[in-house]
Amino acid sequence: MIINHPLLGPCDAQEFTYLGDARLIERPDGMADGAAAAFFDYAYLRENPAGEHRELWFHEQGDRSWLVVTRNTLTHDIISVELARDVARRQGRSA
Amino acid sequence: MNRLSTGGQIDRAKTFRFTFDGVPYDGHPGDTLASALLANGVRLMGRSFKYHRPRGVLTAGSEEPNALVQLRNGGRQEPNTRATTAELFNGLTAVSQNAWPSLKFDALAINDRLSNFLTAGFYYKTFMWPAAFWEKLYEPIIRRAAGLGSITTEPDPDSYDKGFLHCDLLIIGAGPAGLAAALTAGRAGARVILADEDFRMGGRLNAETHALGEQSGADWAAAIVAELASMPNIRLLTRTTILGAFDHGIYGAVERVADHLPEPAPGKPRQILWRIYSKAAVLCAGAIERPIAFANNDRPGIMMAGALRTYVNRWAVTPAQTVAVFTNNDDGHRTARDLLARGLDVAAIIDTRADAPACDGAQVMAGAQVIDSAGRLGLKSVTVRQADGREHQLKLGALGMSGGWNPNVALSSHQRGRPQWNDEIAAFLPGADLPQGMQVAGAAAGRFSTQAALASGADAAMQVLSDMGKTGHAPDLPMAEDGKTRITPFWHVGGTKARAWLDFQNDVTVKDVTLAHQEGFRSVEHLKRYTTLGMATDQGKTANMGGLAVMAELTGQSIAQTGTTMFRPPYTPVAMGALAGRSVGRDFRPFRLTPSHKWAVEQGATFVEVGMWLRAQWFPQPGESDWRQSVDREVRATRSSVGVCDVTTLGKIDVQGRDAAAFLNRIYCNGFAKLAVGRVRYGLMLREDGIAMDDGTAARLADDHFVVTTTTANAVAVFRHMEFARQCLWPDMDVQLISTTEAWAQFAVAGPNSRALLQKIVDPEFDLSNDGFPFMACGEITVCGGCPARLFRISFSGELAFEIAVPTRYGDALIRRLMAAGHEFGVTPYGTEALGVMRIEKGHAAGNELNGQTTALNLGMGRMVSDKKDSIGAVLSRREGLQDEKGLRLVGFMPRNPQDRVIAGAHLLETGAELRAANDLGYVTSACYSPTLNSYIAIGFLKAGDARLGDVLRAASPLTGHDTEVTVVSPHFIDPEGERLRA
């Protein structure tokens, strides 16, 4: 597969390591009420879609960017590639 | 001799000598092993897989199922090579396979007589009982009886490379369509790769007699190839098989650089595995002719009609002087015409169609079928049933079968694309869901006439150019034959009890498919696995279509409804050597050397691989015959005076930024926010699920600067995890990370004299006294008169100890200075074994304890998990299931008899309890002989272990047979109060 890195352009998937569902960005607040239940969902529950999937890839053999790659799990088409940091910011994780 | 006196694309001026089964023969440059053997009158080339039936060539290409031979010998011995693709060279040695004592008399041909017992699924049914016999008796016998070639046990003397290529357009196959596409795209300036598995480009143009314009097909192809070779933007890859179509326009290819030479040129690889990145691809892989199943259709001399004329036209070779053709389509007649033109005797054209066309010079038997053949080691005659039912015997030496042509769709469906049935050509065509960027042209797309193939290749290239925004011009293509495909599907001759072969390599017959149908294995995927149809090394290239047509007939479904099995890479077998490339032997994976490696080699150290590092395991001294003597000495010397160990391999991560402390406070379960500058703290990282991930230390060199250490094994994973936290969880913390593992050489200096030794190295302005540099202090210092260094007062051994780091380039010098300066103290280098013994004696957890199943509580560090802050893993570590009062706790074990060995991995039970899982109380994780306590010792996890100190248990390992009574003790065997550390 070829991942079109937003900063570096097309890169072979071999340069990356894979983590999984991009929902891992949405880490709950450990000090909030109900944290135990929220963390249970966060750590264990994943969608397993046959189709578009947002997932985290780490450019380990490259610039060490974590990327959010939207990939179709049936066709391996890559629909979008973003810096995970930008996604995290957009999701209000700047605080 | 079966070599015709003229013609053929061979160099008759030169002669190559080769042997087959020890018999010497002659051939010419341009020959394959198969064509040269046929030229010498050798029709028998192999024995079949299961029944050991005599076999000759079926095809003239890579789809060959029968003529598998073993080439060369010694380390270059290569089994299961198709004689049809093996390019002849002077001195080639080939032997037949799967026959004993000889190819002509094979003892296991008895299997052929036993064929009633060896039908589909026979070993599932026959060798069911007793079950224990399978592995020891049945399987070895079956494997010996049903076999292919044998592999060499000698190392391969050749090298194999891997490479990467990029192009605008990859063209797969250099027949008429591929050449037209390459010409069109090449002239327009596109970067083109044209690959063909053959050693001569041209595809069927080299095998046919019809003209292209004023030229022969072969001459036209040669002229085009010459023009393409002159273009700098075109790369021609002959002898190169595109083995798979992968995601996003990536293709795998094997280039056989030196398979056609006795041995590779000096410094050159035997083969290259290419990874080709293409923007677009045109599949021009041609078509594969399919056989017709009739009784005993597998004798040497019976081959594909297209192959028969290929041997005559391209290699000027005929397998026999008298031949016949058995066909269901017009293309079979072409073979008869070509052979007649070369003066051969065509006994008949047996055409299954009642409306078969006539043929000048040959008798056409319309509506007839071949119903049997005879000739034990080679074809002697066939029996024909005419349309009126009369049977008739024809004496001949070769028969060409033509059941029609299958477009070679394999690569078009490597991305799960499904081929579509087409009634007009009675074959599957590539479906609409092609791999990204791929088009199909020529016979692979069902464009069977030469004219149509040329035009479709040029059209495909024009489309690619237009997609790229380039302007192309369709080349002036020569006039060529433009015949229509006329075929009436006919798959097998019915009404016989004899076996009629579908899959020649795996010995699957029409009867086997019938049996599979009777027993309920009716889907093509079940059919394949039950009968092994299409599962041989040829992947059923000539077999699958016939098999599924027979199944369709049995089920009453159409072929389209029956469907095909999946095509998967590789297209043809790939040598393991090509896949391994240079990653063999010592280069299997890279390894890393510590800064003191050269010095350690000089000391005669024994090394061990840890992660990718080579670390000194121990340093044997003269007179030491056993590793334990060395390790015990190193431990005693360190604990009584001073020892030095290279600990560079531990991961080091530099953490800087205004929020560095806050960041580490979230990474580690224990607190880091208030760590003072100049101090080090032990830290435990948890996974988000609450399980311990890694431990190490973090040293605060400045307000905004920490150095974190990780275990050797987890250095990469921890760095990745910290980057994840930094970029994904807290994207706007002001913190930067960089791995500095390789930047610093670091040595542990441990033992009561460690301070005295370091005072001789560290520049005098730095105070190393207990007050000036107490336990868990750190600082940036200089050594040896100004060399920058970092000093950490941390201890893994439990002794007064330091770790000293210098830039890596000074590491070798530093170890030599330390050894010289420490001479007066008897300084002793120690390796990873002594390091391990000392940490067990001290009760420090390591990889064996941080094993991915244990929590901080299990490790005796439950109180470290702060509930005053949010850190990774803290919330789930507090889950009820992980907070069990009676759960596993890290404790120590002493055998009741100090010389009784305790084994890591042993399980813990009450002394009277039976050794079974229900009585399991925990397990031993680390064990060693302690030269300090003069006893074997161990640490491990025991249920409610902290409440069981003093109890006696059984530590038993069913694996090794060790069974030892042990007393539960504190894991801190030495200096539990830590007085030595703080001295």
HADDOCK unambig.tbl for C-alpha pairs under 7 A between the chains (distance, minus, plus):
assign (segid A and resid 1 and name CA) (segid B and resid 247 and name CA) 5.05 0.50 0.50
assign (segid A and resid 1 and name CA) (segid B and resid 248 and name CA) 5.75 0.50 0.50
assign (segid A and resid 2 and name CA) (segid B and resid 248 and name CA) 6.31 0.50 0.50
assign (segid A and resid 25 and name CA) (segid B and resid 728 and name CA) 5.39 0.50 0.50
assign (segid A and resid 25 and name CA) (segid B and resid 729 and name CA) 5.72 0.50 0.50
assign (segid A and resid 27 and name CA) (segid B and resid 729 and name CA) 6.80 0.50 0.50
assign (segid A and resid 30 and name CA) (segid B and resid 870 and name CA) 5.00 0.50 0.50
assign (segid A and resid 30 and name CA) (segid B and resid 875 and name CA) 6.14 0.50 0.50
assign (segid A and resid 31 and name CA) (segid B and resid 870 and name CA) 5.88 0.50 0.50
assign (segid A and resid 35 and name CA) (segid B and resid 875 and name CA) 6.98 0.50 0.50
assign (segid A and resid 36 and name CA) (segid B and resid 875 and name CA) 6.04 0.50 0.50
assign (segid A and resid 36 and name CA) (segid B and resid 876 and name CA) 6.46 0.50 0.50
assign (segid A and resid 39 and name CA) (segid B and resid 876 and name CA) 6.83 0.50 0.50
assign (segid A and resid 43 and name CA) (segid B and resid 688 and name CA) 6.66 0.50 0.50
assign (segid A and resid 43 and name CA) (segid B and resid 689 and name CA) 6.26 0.50 0.50
assign (segid A and resid 66 and name CA) (segid B and resid 724 and name CA) 6.75 0.50 0.50
assign (segid A and resid 66 and name CA) (segid B and resid 727 and name CA) 6.80 0.50 0.50
assign (segid A and resid 76 and name CA) (segid B and resid 247 and name CA) 6.90 0.50 0.50
assign (segid A and resid 84 and name CA) (segid B and resid 727 and name CA) 6.58 0.50 0.50
assign (segid A and resid 84 and name CA) (segid B and resid 728 and name CA) 5.71 0.50 0.50
assign (segid A and resid 85 and name CA) (segid B and resid 727 and name CA) 4.92 0.50 0.50
assign (segid A and resid 85 and name CA) (segid B and resid 728 and name CA) 5.41 0.50 0.50
assign (segid A and resid 85 and name CA) (segid B and resid 731 and name CA) 5.52 0.50 0.50
assign (segid A and resid 88 and name CA) (segid B and resid 728 and name CA) 5.60 0.50 0.50
assign (segid A and resid 88 and name CA) (segid B and resid 729 and name CA) 6.83 0.50 0.50
assign (segid A and resid 88 and name CA) (segid B and resid 731 and name CA) 6.52 0.50 0.50
assign (segid A and resid 89 and name CA) (segid B and resid 731 and name CA) 6.51 0.50 0.50
assign (segid A and resid 93 and name CA) (segid B and resid 729 and name CA) 6.68 0.50 0.50
assign (segid A and resid 93 and name CA) (segid B and resid 730 and name CA) 6.08 0.50 0.50
assign (segid A and resid 93 and name CA) (segid B and resid 731 and name CA) 6.69 0.50 0.50
assign (segid A and resid 94 and name CA) (segid B and resid 730 and name CA) 6.32 0.50 0.50
assign (segid A and resid 94 and name CA) (segid B and resid 731 and name CA) 5.85 0.50 0.50
assign (segid A and resid 94 and name CA) (segid B and resid 732 and name CA) 5.06 0.50 0.50
